[in-house]
Amino acid sequence: MRINRGLAIVSMLLGLELALSLSACSPHRSNEGFPPTLDVLNGDNYEDPLWKLVRQKLGISSIAAHSVDDLGAELATLSDLINDPLQAASEFTAQVAAVSNDAEKSVCLEVKSPLVDLNPGAAFGLSNGFSIINGAPKALPLPAKVYMLQYKLMGDTVYRNALVTVPMTAPTSAHMAAPTVAIQSEAGGAYGYPIVMVAHAAASGLAYEEIAQSLGELQSGFITAAPAFPGEPLCKTYDTVSGVKTTTCTGANILAAATGISLPYENDVTDLLGLHDCMKTWLKTPLGAITTAGASAGTEDLSTKIVKVNQSAQTALTSSSPLLSAAAGSPVSIIAGIGRGGAVGGLALARAGAINSVYLSSTDAVAQSALASKGAKPSLFSCAVLLSPQTSFTSGKNKLYLDYWSKESSNILNTAQEAAIDFIPGFGLIHSKISGMRTDPSLSDDAKATAISSYVRSIDLLLHVPLIHAGLENFGKQFRAKLLATSNATGASNTSAASQGAMLVLHGKFDQIADISNSELLTGVGVATTQSVIEGKQAPGIKWLGLGVEPPAANVDANNKLPAGDYGHISSPSFIGGTTSTLAGSMSSNTATDAYLMKSPAEVTAKWIGSACVDSINANAAP
């Protein structure tokens, strides 16, 4: 499959015209001093042997283009692990086995009580939680508490750290006025708030202002939970250097020191799913119960505030369904991934899908028992928002980086471009890990290639799209369909068919860090996969919406370019203050886009969570 989307943008972002023009100067003539053309350099006779082995194991072609147009088309071609049905099925099975093998790593061991009530609004004369709009703190429509939660996962000896926000208003009545919305999962069910699991953007620490800026008023109607990923401190506030806010903290600005070692995407995903498991644990045991009577600090009982996934169907079907038995009492859950956290959020959905697919199987009792013995339970996500995720290393611009990392040289990137890659959040550590495998003297070339390709397969979001389809569904409607199956076959079929999950993907159109090709590839493969699984009656599919974000007119010059040093990335004003637009029909989608156009990323996110996400939570029977 080729995603025909106009990916010549890749060449413009990287400034590749000069390098590529060298290959078109004249035909290659032997023994006359002419340099070999690019396609010859990357051909079988010249290709780096390790890179050749790596790409063969990943099912991707060499970078053999000799023009800008050819390069764009080549980078848009997908791996055989996606294209070839047999290889795709084998990859799905292998990923499920790999996730199941380490499933205990994301199992909650302990949640520390009482919570630490941070009250960050006090510094601005506000009550606890707040939103940040145009750089200024603003009171929430309805108040929310902000806590530091400390927790351990299986194998931990020290506490991990997270930020959690909880609406203070009791969810006793519903009003469909996002973002301050308490909902029912089903007619007649209890009102409550969904959980939004947040994978944050910063690569060097997490501070509450990132939540206040990215989720804002949604804190009034949703419970949010965001881990400070391994190797990152939890910050009181981000440092300010020369009058500019950074995305890290030092000294007195550190609230809790970093724990663990950062392995981008890998253990970030473990942490996000582990915190989600701890939130489920919290449902069963009110935290802060040991505090002095009357004291508010650290007391919270989520069981009275959170909305469960179709409680009546779970109660009725628990004994007859392995998934329902393992997922009993699961909260309605949403994932929001931002920047570097966008890929983390997507990969977390895929890991959840791997676990869920085992429990969804009606025949594999041995595999279900093995997961249960590790304490691994399903994670039932119904909706997701991914802002500027890096989606693939086997397609798109990042394939050029994988080529460089695998052989520590590039026929396309210049020295400055090679050095700049490591400044992309998380990429320096990915580069270091691949370099370690490439230079390991104890490994043969084939073993090195196997190690590198296995690692890439574990963090390449595009390869995990089929798994995402088992991790992102309207599980409440799926359970309702099971409940109806014995009495109303037509109603059960209609309800099952209407149980899609929902996925919003946003990218800055001028973003050079996670450029628009990421959205085009992810939504393109996503929509195609949804169509395939629906036709094959394998899953209900996902409602996909991919949008580009135009920077404000004031941020671009006369040539419609961003100024030097402004990449329009998730953390810059060009992204946050921009507005969404279509891309001349080039963005894949299987849901209506008009309602989401000409809005800021924050407005689009709030509208998506308040509408598409609420729809994917509704567990009532379809007509």
C-alpha positions as CSV (number, residue, x, y, z in Angstrom):
1,M,0.0,0.0,0.0
2,R,1.2,3.5,-0.8
3,I,-0.3,6.5,1.0
4,N,-0.5,9.0,-2.0
5,R,-0.6,12.2,-0.1
6,G,1.9,14.7,-1.6
7,L,4.8,13.7,0.7
8,A,7.2,15.9,-1.3
9,I,6.8,18.1,1.8
10,V,9.4,15.8,3.3
11,S,12.1,17.0,1.0
12,M,11.2,20.7,1.6
13,L,11.4,20.3,5.3
14,L,14.8,18.6,5.2
15,G,16.4,20.7,2.4
16,L,17.2,17.7,0.3
17,E,17.0,19.2,-3.1
18,L,20.8,19.8,-3.3
19,A,21.7,16.3,-2.2
20,L,19.3,14.8,-4.6
21,S,20.4,17.0,-7.5
22,L,23.8,15.4,-7.3
23,S,22.4,12.1,-8.4
24,A,20.8,13.6,-11.5
25,C,23.8,15.6,-12.9
26,S,24.8,12.9,-15.4
27,P,24.8,9.2,-15.9
28,H,27.3,7.2,-13.9
29,R,30.4,6.5,-15.9
30,S,33.0,4.1,-14.5
31,N,36.6,5.1,-14.1
32,E,36.0,8.7,-15.0
33,G,35.9,10.2,-11.5
34,F,32.2,10.7,-11.4
35,P,30.5,10.0,-8.0
36,P,28.0,7.2,-8.1
37,T,24.4,8.3,-8.3
38,L,22.2,8.0,-5.2
39,D,20.3,5.0,-6.5
40,V,23.6,3.2,-7.1
41,L,24.9,4.2,-3.7
42,N,21.8,2.5,-2.2
43,G,21.8,-0.4,-4.5
44,D,22.8,-4.0,-3.5
45,N,26.4,-3.5,-4.4
46,Y,27.0,-0.4,-2.3
47,E,24.4,-0.7,0.4
48,D,25.6,-0.9,4.0
49,P,25.2,-4.6,4.9
50,L,23.7,-4.0,8.4
51,W,21.1,-1.5,7.1
52,K,20.2,-4.0,4.3
53,L,19.6,-6.7,6.9
54,V,17.6,-4.3,9.2
55,R,15.3,-3.1,6.4
56,Q,14.7,-6.6,5.1
57,K,13.6,-7.8,8.5
58,L,11.3,-4.8,8.7
59,G,10.0,-5.3,5.2
60,I,11.0,-1.9,3.9
61,S,12.8,-0.9,0.7
62,S,16.1,0.8,0.4
63,I,16.2,4.6,-0.1
64,A,17.0,4.4,-3.8
65,A,15.3,7.6,-5.1
66,H,17.1,9.9,-7.5
67,S,14.7,12.8,-7.4
68,V,12.6,14.7,-4.9
69,D,9.4,13.2,-6.3
70,D,10.8,9.7,-6.1
71,L,11.9,10.2,-2.5
72,G,8.5,11.4,-1.4
73,A,6.8,8.4,-3.1
74,E,9.4,6.0,-1.6
75,L,9.0,7.3,1.9
76,A,5.2,7.0,1.6
77,T,5.4,3.3,0.8
78,L,4.5,1.1,3.7
79,S,6.3,-1.9,5.2
80,D,5.4,-5.3,4.1
81,L,4.5,-5.9,7.7
82,I,1.5,-3.8,6.9
83,N,1.1,-4.4,3.1
84,D,1.3,-8.2,3.0
85,P,-1.8,-9.8,4.6
86,L,0.2,-12.9,5.8
87,Q,3.1,-10.9,7.2
88,A,0.6,-8.5,8.9
89,A,-1.2,-11.4,10.5
90,S,2.0,-12.8,11.7
91,E,3.2,-9.5,13.1
92,F,-0.1,-9.1,15.0
93,T,0.4,-12.5,16.6
94,A,4.0,-11.8,17.4
95,Q,3.2,-8.4,19.0
96,V,0.4,-10.0,21.2
97,A,2.9,-12.6,22.4
98,A,5.6,-10.0,23.1
99,V,3.2,-7.8,25.1
100,S,1.7,-10.8,27.0
101,N,5.2,-12.0,27.9
102,D,5.9,-8.8,29.8
103,A,2.3,-7.9,30.9
104,E,3.1,-7.9,34.6
105,K,5.3,-4.8,34.1
106,S,2.2,-2.6,33.9
107,V,0.4,-4.1,36.9
108,C,-0.2,-1.8,39.9
109,L,1.5,-2.9,43.1
110,E,0.7,-0.1,45.5
111,V,-0.9,3.4,45.6
112,K,0.4,5.6,48.4
113,S,-2.1,7.2,50.8
114,P,-2.8,9.9,51.5
115,L,-2.5,11.9,48.3
116,V,-0.6,15.2,48.3
117,D,-3.0,18.2,47.7
118,L,-0.9,20.6,45.6
119,N,-3.4,23.5,45.2
120,P,-1.4,25.1,42.4
121,G,-4.0,27.9,41.9
122,A,-3.1,29.5,45.2
123,A,-0.1,31.2,43.7
124,F,-2.5,33.0,41.3
125,G,-5.3,33.7,43.8
126,L,-7.3,30.9,42.3
127,S,-8.9,27.8,43.8
128,N,-6.7,24.7,43.2
129,G,-6.9,23.7,39.5
130,F,-7.0,26.2,36.6
131,S,-6.7,26.5,32.9
132,I,-4.1,28.5,31.0
133,I,-5.5,30.5,28.1
134,N,-3.2,32.7,26.0
135,G,-0.5,32.3,28.7
136,A,-2.8,33.5,31.6
137,P,-4.2,31.3,34.4
138,K,-8.0,31.3,34.5
139,A,-10.5,29.8,37.0
140,L,-12.2,26.6,35.8
141,P,-16.0,26.6,35.1
142,L,-16.3,24.1,38.0
143,P,-13.5,23.6,40.6
144,A,-11.1,20.7,40.5
145,K,-8.5,19.4,42.9
146,V,-4.9,18.8,41.8
147,Y,-2.9,16.0,43.6
148,M,0.4,14.3,43.4
149,L,-0.1,10.6,43.4
150,Q,2.7,8.2,44.2
151,Y,2.5,4.5,43.1
152,K,4.5,1.4,42.5
153,L,4.3,-1.1,39.7
154,M,5.3,-4.8,39.9
155,G,9.1,-5.0,40.5
156,D,9.4,-1.4,41.8
157,T,11.3,-0.5,45.0
158,V,10.6,3.2,44.9
159,Y,7.5,5.3,44.1
160,R,6.7,6.7,40.7
161,N,5.1,10.1,40.5
162,A,2.0,11.4,38.7
163,L,-0.4,14.4,38.6
164,V,-4.1,13.7,39.1
165,T,-7.0,16.2,38.8
166,V,-10.4,15.4,40.2
167,P,-13.6,17.5,39.7
168,M,-14.9,18.7,43.1
169,T,-18.5,18.8,42.0
170,A,-20.4,15.6,42.7
171,P,-21.6,14.0,39.4
172,T,-25.2,13.8,40.4
173,S,-26.8,15.2,37.2
174,A,-25.8,15.3,33.6
175,H,-25.8,18.3,31.2
176,M,-24.3,17.9,27.7
177,A,-22.4,21.2,27.8
178,A,-18.8,20.2,27.4
179,P,-16.4,20.5,29.1
180,T,-18.2,20.4,32.4
181,V,-20.2,17.3,31.7
182,A,-21.1,14.4,34.1
183,I,-22.3,11.5,32.0
184,Q,-24.0,8.1,32.2
185,S,-22.5,5.2,30.4
186,E,-26.0,3.8,30.0
187,A,-29.6,5.0,30.5
188,G,-30.5,4.6,34.1
189,G,-26.9,4.2,35.2
190,A,-24.9,6.2,37.7
191,Y,-23.6,9.6,36.6
192,G,-19.8,10.0,36.7
193,Y,-16.7,11.4,35.2
194,P,-14.4,9.5,32.7
195,I,-10.7,9.2,33.2
196,V,-8.4,10.9,30.7
197,M,-4.9,9.3,30.8
198,V,-2.4,12.0,29.7
199,A,0.9,11.3,28.0
200,H,2.7,14.6,28.3
201,A,4.9,16.4,25.7
202,A,7.9,17.5,27.7
203,A,10.9,15.1,27.7
204,S,12.6,16.5,30.8
205,G,9.8,16.8,33.4
206,L,6.1,17.2,34.1
207,A,4.6,20.3,35.6
208,Y,0.9,21.1,36.2
209,E,1.0,24.0,33.8
210,E,1.2,21.5,30.9
211,I,-2.1,20.0,32.1
212,A,-3.6,23.4,32.6
213,Q,-2.6,24.5,29.1
214,S,-3.4,21.3,27.1
215,L,-6.6,20.1,28.8
216,G,-7.7,23.4,30.4
217,E,-11.4,23.5,31.2
218,L,-11.8,19.7,30.6
219,Q,-10.6,19.3,34.2
220,S,-14.0,20.4,35.3
221,G,-15.7,17.4,33.7
222,F,-13.1,14.7,33.6
223,I,-10.6,13.0,36.0
224,T,-7.1,13.3,34.5
225,A,-4.0,11.3,35.4
226,A,-0.5,12.0,34.0
227,P,2.7,10.1,34.9
228,A,6.0,11.8,35.1
229,F,7.8,9.3,32.8
230,P,10.8,7.3,34.0
231,G,13.9,9.5,34.2
232,E,11.9,12.7,34.6
233,P,11.2,14.8,37.7
234,L,7.7,15.9,38.8
235,C,7.9,19.7,38.8
236,K,6.4,22.4,41.0
237,T,6.8,24.6,38.0
238,Y,9.0,24.7,34.9
239,D,12.2,26.6,35.0
240,T,12.4,30.1,33.4
241,V,15.6,30.9,31.6
242,S,16.2,34.4,30.3
243,G,12.5,35.2,30.7
244,V,11.5,32.1,28.7
245,K,9.7,29.1,30.2
246,T,11.5,25.8,29.6
247,T,10.0,22.3,29.8
248,T,12.2,21.0,32.6
249,C,12.8,21.9,36.3
250,T,15.8,22.0,38.6
251,G,16.6,22.8,42.2
252,A,13.7,24.3,44.2
253,N,11.3,23.8,41.3
254,I,11.5,20.0,41.7
255,L,8.5,18.5,43.5
256,A,9.6,14.9,43.3
257,A,12.9,13.6,41.9
258,A,13.1,11.5,38.8
259,T,13.0,7.7,39.2
260,G,14.0,5.0,36.7
261,I,15.7,5.4,33.4
262,S,14.1,6.9,30.3
263,L,13.7,4.5,27.4
264,P,11.5,6.5,25.0
265,Y,8.1,5.0,24.2
266,E,9.0,1.6,25.8
267,N,8.8,2.2,29.5
268,D,6.8,5.4,29.0
269,V,4.0,3.1,27.7
270,T,4.6,0.8,30.7
271,D,4.2,3.8,33.0
272,L,1.0,5.1,31.4
273,L,-0.8,1.8,31.5
274,G,0.6,1.0,34.9
275,L,-0.9,4.3,36.2
276,H,-4.2,3.4,34.6
277,D,-4.1,0.1,36.4
278,C,-3.5,2.0,39.7
279,M,-6.5,4.3,38.9
280,K,-8.6,1.1,38.6
281,T,-7.2,-0.1,42.0
282,W,-8.1,3.3,43.5
283,L,-11.7,2.7,42.6
284,K,-11.8,-0.1,45.1
285,T,-10.1,1.6,48.0
286,P,-10.8,5.2,48.9
287,L,-7.5,7.0,49.3
288,G,-6.8,9.4,52.2
289,A,-9.2,7.6,54.5
290,I,-6.5,7.7,57.2
291,T,-6.3,11.5,57.3
292,T,-7.8,13.5,60.2
293,A,-11.5,13.8,60.1
294,G,-12.5,17.0,58.4
295,A,-9.2,17.5,56.7
296,S,-9.5,17.8,52.9
297,A,-5.9,17.3,51.9
298,G,-5.4,14.0,50.2
299,T,-8.9,12.6,50.6
300,E,-10.6,11.3,47.5
301,D,-13.0,8.4,46.7
302,L,-13.1,7.8,43.0
303,S,-15.7,5.1,43.4
304,T,-18.3,7.9,44.0
305,K,-17.1,10.0,41.0
306,I,-16.0,7.8,38.1
307,V,-18.2,6.4,35.5
308,K,-17.9,2.7,34.8
309,V,-18.2,0.9,31.5
310,N,-21.8,-0.4,31.2
311,Q,-22.1,-1.6,34.8
312,S,-25.4,-3.5,34.2
313,A,-24.0,-5.5,31.4
314,Q,-20.8,-6.3,33.3
315,T,-22.8,-7.5,36.2
316,A,-25.0,-9.7,34.1
317,L,-22.2,-11.2,31.9
318,T,-19.2,-11.4,34.2
319,S,-19.4,-15.1,34.7
320,S,-19.8,-15.9,31.0
321,S,-17.2,-13.6,29.4
322,P,-13.4,-13.8,30.0
323,L,-13.1,-10.1,29.0
324,L,-15.9,-9.0,31.3
325,S,-14.7,-11.1,34.2
326,A,-11.2,-9.6,33.9
327,A,-12.4,-6.1,33.3
328,A,-15.1,-6.0,36.0
329,G,-15.7,-2.5,37.3
330,S,-13.5,-0.9,34.6
331,P,-13.7,2.9,34.3
332,V,-14.6,4.7,31.1
333,S,-11.2,5.8,29.8
334,I,-9.7,8.2,27.3
335,I,-6.1,8.7,26.2
336,A,-4.7,12.1,25.4
337,G,-1.1,12.1,24.0
338,I,0.8,15.3,23.4
339,G,3.9,15.7,21.3
340,R,6.4,13.0,22.4
341,G,3.4,11.6,24.4
342,G,1.4,11.2,21.2
343,A,3.3,8.1,20.2
344,V,3.2,6.9,23.8
345,G,-0.6,7.2,23.9
346,G,-0.9,5.4,20.6
347,L,1.4,2.6,21.6
348,A,-0.4,2.3,25.0
349,L,-3.6,1.7,23.0
350,A,-1.8,-1.0,21.0
351,R,-0.5,-2.8,24.2
352,A,-4.0,-2.6,25.6
353,G,-5.3,-4.1,22.4
354,A,-2.8,-7.0,22.7
355,I,-4.1,-7.8,26.2
356,N,-7.7,-7.3,25.2
357,S,-7.4,-9.6,22.2
358,V,-6.4,-12.4,24.4
359,Y,-9.3,-11.9,26.7
360,L,-11.6,-11.5,23.7
361,S,-10.7,-14.9,22.4
362,S,-13.2,-17.5,23.3
363,T,-10.8,-20.4,22.8
364,D,-7.4,-19.5,24.2
365,A,-8.1,-20.3,27.9
366,V,-4.4,-21.1,28.5
367,A,-3.3,-17.6,27.4
368,Q,-6.0,-16.0,29.4
369,S,-5.0,-17.9,32.5
370,A,-1.4,-16.9,31.9
371,L,-2.3,-13.2,31.8
372,A,-4.6,-13.5,34.9
373,S,-1.7,-15.2,36.8
374,K,0.4,-12.1,36.1
375,G,-2.4,-9.8,37.4
376,A,-2.8,-8.3,33.9
377,K,-6.3,-7.0,33.3
378,P,-7.9,-5.4,30.2
379,S,-7.6,-1.6,29.7
380,L,-10.9,-0.4,28.0
381,F,-10.3,2.8,26.1
382,S,-13.0,4.3,24.0
383,C,-11.5,7.5,22.7
384,A,-8.1,9.1,22.0
385,V,-6.5,12.4,21.1
386,L,-3.0,12.4,19.7
387,L,-1.3,15.7,19.1
388,S,1.8,15.7,16.9
389,P,2.8,12.1,17.5
390,Q,5.9,10.5,15.8
391,T,4.1,7.6,14.2
392,S,6.6,5.6,12.2
393,F,10.3,4.8,11.6
394,T,9.6,2.5,8.7
395,S,7.7,5.1,6.6
396,G,7.7,8.9,6.3
397,K,10.6,11.2,7.1
398,N,11.7,9.2,10.1
399,K,12.8,6.4,7.8
400,L,15.7,8.6,6.8
401,Y,16.6,8.7,10.5
402,L,16.4,5.0,11.0
403,D,18.7,4.6,7.9
404,Y,21.2,7.0,9.6
405,W,21.0,5.3,13.0
406,S,21.5,1.9,11.6
407,K,24.8,2.7,9.8
408,E,25.8,6.0,11.5
409,S,26.0,7.7,8.1
410,S,23.6,9.0,5.5
411,N,23.6,9.5,1.7
412,I,20.8,12.2,2.1
413,L,21.2,14.0,5.4
414,N,24.0,16.4,5.8
415,T,26.1,16.6,9.0
416,A,24.0,19.4,10.6
417,Q,20.8,17.5,9.9
418,E,22.3,14.3,11.4
419,A,23.2,16.2,14.6
420,A,19.8,17.9,14.8
421,I,17.9,14.7,15.0
422,D,19.0,14.0,18.5
423,F,17.3,17.2,19.7
424,I,13.9,15.8,18.8
425,P,12.3,14.7,22.1
426,G,13.3,11.1,22.8
427,F,15.2,10.6,19.6
428,G,18.7,11.0,21.1
429,L,18.0,8.0,23.4
430,I,16.6,6.0,20.6
431,H,19.7,6.8,18.6
432,S,21.9,5.7,21.5
433,K,20.0,2.4,21.9
434,I,20.3,1.5,18.3
435,S,24.0,2.5,18.2
436,G,24.6,0.2,21.2
437,M,23.1,-2.7,19.3
438,R,25.0,-1.8,16.1
439,T,28.4,-1.7,17.9
440,D,27.9,-4.7,20.2
441,P,31.0,-6.9,19.5
442,S,29.3,-10.0,20.9
443,L,26.6,-10.0,18.2
444,S,26.8,-11.1,14.6
445,D,25.5,-8.8,11.9
446,D,22.3,-10.9,11.7
447,A,21.8,-10.7,15.5
448,K,22.4,-7.0,15.4
449,A,19.8,-6.6,12.7
450,T,17.4,-8.7,14.6
451,A,17.9,-6.7,17.8
452,I,17.5,-3.3,15.9
453,S,14.5,-4.5,13.9
454,S,12.7,-6.0,17.0
455,Y,13.2,-2.7,18.9
456,V,11.9,-0.6,16.0
457,R,8.9,-2.9,15.6
458,S,8.1,-2.4,19.3
459,I,8.0,1.5,19.0
460,D,6.7,1.9,15.4
461,L,3.1,3.1,15.9
462,L,2.1,2.4,12.3
463,L,2.9,-1.3,12.7
464,H,0.5,-1.4,15.7
465,V,-2.6,0.0,14.0
466,P,-4.3,-3.4,13.9
467,L,-3.7,-3.8,17.6
468,I,-5.1,-0.4,18.3
469,H,-8.4,-1.6,16.9
470,A,-8.6,-4.1,19.8
471,G,-7.7,-1.4,22.4
472,L,-10.0,1.4,21.2
473,E,-13.7,0.5,21.1
474,N,-17.0,1.5,22.6
475,F,-16.7,-1.5,24.9
476,G,-20.0,-0.5,26.7
477,K,-21.9,-1.0,23.5
478,Q,-20.0,-4.2,22.8
479,F,-21.1,-5.5,26.3
480,R,-24.6,-4.3,25.6
481,A,-24.6,-6.3,22.3
482,K,-23.6,-9.4,24.2
483,L,-26.4,-8.9,26.7
484,L,-28.9,-8.5,23.9
485,A,-27.7,-11.5,21.9
486,T,-29.9,-14.1,23.4
487,S,-33.1,-12.1,23.2
488,N,-32.7,-9.6,20.3
489,A,-30.3,-10.7,17.6
490,T,-31.0,-7.7,15.3
491,G,-30.6,-5.3,18.2
492,A,-27.4,-7.0,19.2
493,S,-26.0,-6.8,15.6
494,N,-26.9,-3.1,15.2
495,T,-25.4,-2.3,18.6
496,S,-22.2,-4.1,17.9
497,A,-21.8,-2.4,14.5
498,A,-22.3,1.0,16.2
499,S,-19.5,0.4,18.8
500,Q,-16.7,2.2,17.2
501,G,-13.9,3.9,19.1
502,A,-12.8,7.4,18.2
503,M,-9.4,8.8,17.3
504,L,-8.4,12.4,16.6
505,V,-4.9,13.1,15.2
506,L,-3.6,16.7,14.9
507,H,-0.3,17.9,13.4
508,G,1.1,21.4,12.6
509,K,1.3,21.8,8.8
510,F,4.7,23.5,9.1
511,D,6.0,21.3,12.0
512,Q,9.5,20.1,11.2
513,I,9.8,18.0,14.4
514,A,6.7,15.8,13.9
515,D,5.5,16.9,10.5
516,I,2.2,16.5,8.8
517,S,3.2,13.3,7.0
518,N,2.8,11.5,10.4
519,S,-0.9,12.4,10.4
520,E,-1.3,11.4,6.8
521,L,0.3,8.0,7.3
522,L,-1.4,7.2,10.6
523,T,-4.9,8.3,9.6
524,G,-4.5,6.7,6.1
525,V,-3.5,3.4,7.5
526,G,-6.1,3.7,10.3
527,V,-9.0,4.3,7.9
528,A,-7.9,1.5,5.6
529,T,-7.6,-0.9,8.6
530,T,-11.0,0.1,9.9
531,Q,-12.5,-0.6,6.6
532,S,-10.8,-4.0,6.4
533,V,-11.8,-5.1,9.9
534,I,-15.4,-4.0,9.4
535,E,-15.6,-5.9,6.1
536,G,-14.1,-8.9,7.7
537,K,-16.4,-8.6,10.8
538,Q,-13.3,-8.7,13.0
539,A,-13.9,-5.5,15.0
540,P,-16.3,-2.5,15.0
541,G,-13.5,-0.2,13.8
542,I,-12.6,3.4,14.7
543,K,-13.9,6.8,13.7
544,W,-10.7,8.6,12.5
545,L,-10.2,12.3,12.1
546,G,-6.9,13.8,11.1
547,L,-6.4,17.5,10.8
548,G,-3.6,19.9,10.0
549,V,-3.1,23.0,12.1
550,E,-2.3,26.3,10.3
551,P,-0.1,28.8,12.3
552,P,-1.6,32.2,12.8
553,A,-1.0,34.6,10.0
554,A,1.1,36.8,12.3
555,N,3.5,33.9,12.7
556,V,4.4,33.5,9.0
557,D,6.4,35.7,6.7
558,A,5.5,37.0,3.2
559,N,6.4,33.6,1.8
560,N,4.1,31.8,4.2
561,K,7.1,30.4,6.1
562,L,7.7,30.2,9.8
563,P,10.6,32.3,11.1
564,A,13.9,30.6,11.9
565,G,13.8,28.5,15.1
566,D,10.0,28.3,15.0
567,Y,8.9,24.8,14.1
568,G,5.2,25.1,14.8
569,H,5.5,22.2,17.2
570,I,3.1,21.3,20.0
571,S,4.9,23.5,22.6
572,S,5.1,26.6,20.4
573,P,2.6,29.4,19.9
574,S,2.4,28.6,16.2
575,F,0.7,25.3,17.1
576,I,-1.3,26.2,20.2
577,G,-2.5,29.5,18.7
578,G,-3.2,28.1,15.2
579,T,-6.4,26.9,13.6
580,T,-7.3,23.6,12.0
581,S,-7.8,23.3,8.3
582,T,-8.3,20.6,5.6
583,L,-5.3,19.8,3.4
584,A,-7.0,20.1,0.0
585,G,-8.6,16.7,0.5
586,S,-5.3,15.0,1.3
587,M,-6.1,14.0,4.9
588,S,-7.8,10.6,5.4
589,S,-10.9,10.6,7.6
590,N,-14.0,8.5,8.0
591,T,-15.9,11.1,10.0
592,A,-17.2,14.5,9.2
593,T,-14.6,17.3,9.5
594,D,-16.6,20.5,9.0
595,A,-17.5,21.0,12.7
596,Y,-13.8,20.9,13.6
597,L,-12.4,23.4,11.1
598,M,-11.1,26.8,11.9
599,K,-10.7,26.1,15.6
600,S,-7.6,26.1,17.8
601,P,-6.1,22.8,18.9
602,A,-7.5,23.3,22.4
603,E,-11.0,24.0,21.0
604,V,-10.8,20.9,18.7
605,T,-9.7,18.7,21.5
606,A,-12.5,19.9,23.8
607,K,-15.1,19.5,21.1
608,W,-13.8,16.0,20.2
609,I,-13.8,14.8,23.8
610,G,-17.1,16.4,24.5
611,S,-18.8,14.9,21.4
612,A,-17.1,12.0,19.7
613,C,-15.7,10.7,22.9
614,V,-19.0,11.0,24.7
615,D,-20.6,9.1,21.8
616,S,-18.0,6.3,22.1
617,I,-18.9,6.1,25.8
618,N,-22.6,5.7,25.3
619,A,-23.5,2.1,26.0
620,N,-27.2,2.2,25.1
621,A,-28.5,-0.2,22.5
622,A,-28.5,1.0,18.9
623,P,-31.9,1.2,17.1
